[in-house]
Amino acid sequence: MISASAAKGDRLEFFREPDNRYDKQAIVIKTAYGVKIGFVPQRDNVIFARLMDAGKLLFGKIAAKEKRGAWAKISIKVFLHE
């Protein structure tokens, strides 16, 4: 679960997880402190996974955060580091 202290603009790190048994294009999202908060949605990860597999470094920033019961829905902007 994402920390209550996570805020708009915080950097997020992306890591490929090609051995994921549910999704071969899986991309794990972690906070800058290494806390796993989830995955890039499967419907959005194909192009990002291909870029990462080609050696490109992608990262994200929290664009918005909304509390939904016990969950937090976050919107992420994705960036390519050249």
C-alpha positions as CSV (number, residue, x, y, z in Angstrom):
1,M,0.0,0.0,0.0
2,I,1.3,3.5,-0.8
3,S,2.4,5.5,2.1
4,A,0.1,8.2,3.4
5,S,3.0,10.5,3.1
6,A,3.3,10.0,-0.7
7,A,2.4,13.2,-2.4
8,K,1.9,14.7,-5.8
9,G,5.2,15.1,-7.6
10,D,6.9,12.2,-5.8
11,R,9.2,10.1,-8.0
12,L,8.3,6.4,-8.6
13,E,10.7,3.8,-9.9
14,F,9.7,1.2,-12.5
15,F,11.2,-2.4,-12.7
16,R,10.4,-5.1,-15.2
17,E,9.2,-8.4,-13.9
18,P,9.3,-10.7,-17.0
19,D,8.9,-13.8,-14.9
20,N,5.5,-12.7,-13.6
21,R,3.2,-15.7,-14.1
22,Y,0.2,-13.5,-14.8
23,D,1.7,-10.9,-17.2
24,K,5.0,-11.3,-19.1
25,Q,5.0,-7.5,-19.7
26,A,4.7,-6.7,-15.9
27,I,6.2,-3.6,-14.6
28,V,6.5,-3.1,-10.8
29,I,6.1,0.4,-9.4
30,K,8.1,1.3,-6.3
31,T,8.5,4.5,-4.3
32,A,11.9,6.2,-4.1
33,Y,12.3,4.3,-0.8
34,G,11.9,0.9,-2.5
35,V,8.3,0.2,-1.3
36,K,6.3,-1.7,-3.8
37,I,3.0,0.0,-4.5
38,G,1.7,-2.1,-7.4
39,F,2.0,-2.6,-11.1
40,V,1.5,-0.6,-14.3
41,P,-1.9,-1.7,-15.5
42,Q,-1.7,-4.5,-18.0
43,R,-3.6,-2.5,-20.7
44,D,-0.9,0.2,-20.5
45,N,2.4,-1.8,-20.1
46,V,3.2,-3.3,-23.5
47,I,5.0,-0.2,-25.0
48,F,6.6,0.6,-21.7
49,A,7.9,-3.0,-21.3
50,R,9.3,-3.0,-24.8
51,L,11.2,0.3,-24.1
52,M,12.6,-1.0,-20.8
53,D,13.6,-4.3,-22.5
54,A,15.5,-2.2,-25.1
55,G,17.5,-0.6,-22.2
56,K,15.5,2.6,-21.8
57,L,15.1,4.0,-18.2
58,L,11.5,4.9,-17.4
59,F,10.3,6.5,-14.2
60,G,7.1,8.1,-13.0
61,K,5.8,10.9,-10.8
62,I,2.6,10.9,-8.9
63,A,0.2,13.2,-10.7
64,A,-2.8,12.8,-8.4
65,K,-3.8,10.7,-5.4
66,E,-7.3,9.9,-4.2
67,K,-8.3,7.9,-1.2
68,R,-10.9,5.2,-2.0
69,G,-11.8,3.3,1.2
70,A,-8.8,1.2,2.2
71,W,-7.1,1.9,-1.1
72,A,-5.4,4.9,-2.7
73,K,-5.9,5.5,-6.4
74,I,-2.9,7.2,-7.9
75,S,-2.4,8.7,-11.4
76,I,1.1,8.6,-12.7
77,K,2.9,10.5,-15.3
78,V,5.6,8.4,-17.1
79,F,8.9,9.8,-18.2
80,L,11.8,8.5,-20.3
81,H,15.2,9.3,-19.0
82,E,17.7,9.9,-21.8
